[in-house]
Amino acid sequence: MCGGARVIRSRGGSCIIDPFGEILAGPNFERETTPAAEIDRQAIARSKFDFDVTGHYARPDVFRLAVDERRKSPVPPCPTLPSRQAAKKGRRARNCLCVARNRVLRWRPGTA
């Protein structure tokens, strides 16, 4: 432990799994290794028949596809952001996020 913080170690466990979910290589928790396996590229095409991501064979009582075709407004312009001093004083208000100059900035309504 360093400075009272807990040290968390990952045991690793890298493995190679084929498109049908079968483990082809690994995991090895005993020593450091690099898993290697021969992959059947035809299995990729065959597995797509089992996993229909577009929902053609999904149960209609469980799954549904809904498309919201209503017109959406673009991102509204960012309001004037408060100075750091004003933000530090901060009145109780929920945090809002604003995208400005390719950064996400945090501001509190009512502190500007």
C-alpha positions in Angstrom: 0.0 0.0 0.0 1.2 3.5 -0.9 -0.3 6.4 1.0 -3.2 4.3 2.3 -4.4 3.5 -1.2 -5.3 -0.2 -1.9 -3.3 -1.8 -4.7 -5.4 -3.8 -7.1 -3.7 -6.3 -9.4 -5.2 -7.8 -12.5 -4.4 -11.4 -13.1 -4.6 -11.0 -16.8 -6.4 -13.8 -18.5 -6.2 -13.0 -22.2 -7.8 -15.6 -24.4 -8.9 -16.1 -27.9 -12.6 -17.0 -28.5 -14.1 -18.1 -31.8 -17.3 -16.5 -33.2 -19.4 -19.3 -31.7 -18.0 -18.6 -28.2 -15.6 -21.6 -27.9 -12.3 -20.8 -26.2 -9.4 -21.6 -28.6 -6.5 -20.5 -26.4 -6.0 -19.3 -22.9 -6.5 -18.0 -20.3 -3.3 -18.8 -18.4 -3.1 -17.4 -14.9 0.0 -19.4 -13.9 2.6 -17.5 -15.9 3.0 -14.7 -18.5 2.1 -16.0 -22.0 0.8 -14.8 -25.3 -2.1 -16.9 -26.5 -2.1 -18.1 -30.1 -4.6 -20.1 -32.0 -5.5 -21.0 -35.6 -8.7 -19.2 -36.6 -11.2 -20.6 -39.2 -12.2 -17.5 -41.2 -15.3 -19.3 -42.6 -16.6 -19.5 -39.0 -17.2 -15.8 -39.0 -19.7 -16.0 -41.9 -21.4 -19.0 -40.4 -21.7 -17.4 -37.0 -23.6 -14.4 -38.5 -26.5 -16.7 -39.1 -26.7 -17.4 -35.3 -26.4 -13.7 -34.2 -28.8 -11.5 -36.1 -27.9 -8.0 -35.0 -30.5 -6.3 -37.3 -33.3 -8.2 -35.7 -34.8 -10.1 -38.6 -35.4 -13.2 -36.5 -35.9 -11.5 -33.1 -39.1 -12.3 -31.2 -41.6 -9.5 -31.7 -43.0 -9.9 -28.2 -39.5 -9.2 -26.7 -37.7 -7.0 -29.3 -38.8 -4.1 -31.5 -37.1 -1.6 -33.7 -38.3 2.0 -33.4 -37.1 4.9 -35.5 -37.7 8.4 -34.2 -38.2 10.4 -37.4 -39.0 13.7 -35.7 -36.8 16.6 -36.6 -34.0 17.3 -34.1 -32.5 20.6 -33.4 -28.7 21.0 -33.5 -26.7 21.5 -30.4 -27.6 24.9 -28.9 -24.9 27.5 -28.6 -23.0 27.5 -25.3 -23.9 30.2 -22.7 -21.3 32.4 -21.3 -19.3 30.4 -18.8 -18.6 31.8 -15.4 -15.1 32.6 -14.2 -13.3 30.1 -12.1 -13.8 32.2 -9.0 -17.5 32.4 -9.6 -17.6 28.6 -10.2 -15.7 28.0 -6.9 -18.3 30.0 -5.0 -21.0 28.0 -6.8 -24.6 28.1 -5.7 -26.3 24.8 -5.3 -27.5 23.8 -8.8 -27.3 20.7 -10.9 -24.2 20.5 -13.1 -24.6 21.0 -16.8 -22.1 20.1 -19.5 -21.2 22.4 -22.3 -19.0 21.7 -25.4 -16.8 24.6 -26.2 -13.6 24.7 -28.3 -13.5 20.9 -28.5 -13.5 20.5 -24.7 -16.2 19.6 -22.3 -16.6 22.2 -19.6 -18.6 22.1 -16.4 -20.6 25.0 -15.3 -23.4 25.7 -12.8 -26.5 27.6 -13.9 -27.0 30.8 -12.0 -23.3 31.4 -11.2 -22.5 33.3 -14.4 
